[in-house]
């Protein structure tokens, strides 16, 4: 079982994100940066991983959430479910609605996060959070890691992955905090520009540095 080395356990539960009782490694990146691949490999290597995006999807599926969204924006409900195409269009055009939707989701995140943590070994958890720095959550993690690639590689991956134009890819990337800035803010950086084998080697080296095997 992997445990975090004592020197990397910097916080107590009352200071951690969502009151987490075990150390938290905040993993972040940007669109098409390789974060999800790194997250998957860390899980394969024995790390407990919680993905913020997956928690959010679970919250959106909750009946109580659907009813709250329906009260707020009935036009985005179809056949008793949230139509996310309509919801995205609405919140893009209406910032006050966006803030209210986010408030509904974020109010439930701690509960869902804590429920996941209770199912994990009492070692540490990797929390995959795209907006780790944007939402000022980094200081609530014991340490932070950024999955990084060059802006050009990020753009090329995004164009290929989503079959979109270079112009749209640029707009999507520019709408986020730059990877270069995230890289500078993180405690550790994992380069995702090489092969999958090399990425796995980097992740193993990272785990060798910060963990002990018991």
C-alpha positions, -999 to 999 in steps of 0.1 A, spaced: 0 0 0 13 34 -10 15 61 17 25 97 14 59 105 29 55 126 61 72 157 46 44 159 20 16 158 45 12 195 51 -23 200 62 -48 187 88 -83 177 80 -98 210 91 -76 228 66 -81 204 36 -105 206 8 -140 194 18 -126 185 53 -108 155 39 -94 132 66 -65 119 44 -38 138 25 -49 152 -8 -28 155 -40 -45 181 -63 -40 171 -99 -48 197 -125 -41 207 -161 -60 222 -190 -82 211 -219 -63 184 -239 -33 186 -216 -32 149 -208 -45 152 -172 -72 125 -176 -46 101 -190 -22 108 -161 -51 104 -137 -60 70 -151 -24 58 -150 -20 69 -113 -51 49 -105 -36 19 -123 -4 23 -102 -24 20 -70 -35 55 -61 -70 63 -50 -84 89 -74 -115 111 -72 -125 130 -103 -143 163 -97 -160 162 -131 -174 127 -123 -188 140 -89 -204 169 -107 -221 145 -132 -234 124 -103 -248 155 -87 -266 166 -119 -282 131 -121 -296 135 -86 -334 141 -86 -332 169 -61 -307 187 -83 -329 183 -114 -358 198 -94 -336 227 -83 -324 234 -119 -360 231 -131 -371 258 -107 -343 280 -118 -344 273 -156 -374 252 -167 -365 255 -204 -334 233 -199 -354 203 -187 -365 177 -212 -383 144 -204 -374 149 -167 -337 152 -174 -313 182 -178 -306 190 -214 -269 200 -211 -268 216 -246 -295 240 -235 -280 245 -201 -246 253 -215 -261 278 -239 -282 294 -211 -254 298 -186 -231 312 -213 -256 339 -221 -268 346 -185 -240 350 -159 -264 353 -130 -280 319 -139 -245 305 -142 -237 316 -107 -269 301 -93 -263 268 -111 -227 266 -98 -239 274 -63 -263 244 -64 -236 221 -76 -208 233 -54 -230 232 -23 -233 194 -28 -197 186 -37 -184 182 -2 -210 156 6 -203 136 -25 -165 139 -20 -167 128 16 -188 98 6 -161 87 -19 -133 92 6 -151 69 31 -148 41 6 -110 45 2 -80 32 21 -68 56 48 -36 66 28 -40 96 4 -62 106 -25 -55 122 -58 -82 147 -65 -85 154 -102 -97 190 -104 -96 210 -137 -101 244 -119 -78 238 -90 -61 271 -93 -89 291 -108 -111 283 -78 -83 289 -53 -83 253 -41 -46 246 -43 -40 258 -7 -65 232 5 -44 203 -9 -13 189 7 5 192 -27 -4 200 -63 6 185 -96 1 199 -131 -2 177 -162 16 199 -188 23 201 -225 32 229 -247 5 253 -260 11 240 -295 7 204 -285 -24 213 -265 -39 229 -296 -30 200 -319 -45 175 -295 -77 195 -291 -82 199 -329 -77 162 -334 -98 150 -304 -128 172 -310 -125 176 -348 -127 213 -346 -110 242 -364 -78 258 -352 -97 290 -346 -122 274 -322 -93 255 -305 -76 288 -299 -107 303 -284 -113 273 -261 -77 273 -248 -77 311 -243 -108 309 -222 -89 289 -196 -60 298 -173 -28 291 -193 -9 258 -187 23 278 -184 8 297 -154 -5 265 -138 29 248 -143 46 276 -124 20 275 -96 21 237 -91 44 219 -67 52 192 -93 49 191 -131 43 160 -152 52 164 -189 27 147 -211 43 154 -245 60 121 -250 49 85 -254 25 68 -230 54 47 -218 74 78 -209 44 93 -192 41 62 -171 78 64 -163 74 100 -151 44 91 -129 63 62 -114 92 85 -106 68 111 -91 53 84 -69 87 71 -59 96 106 -48 65 113 -27 54 79 -14 66 49 6 54 13 1 41 -4 32 
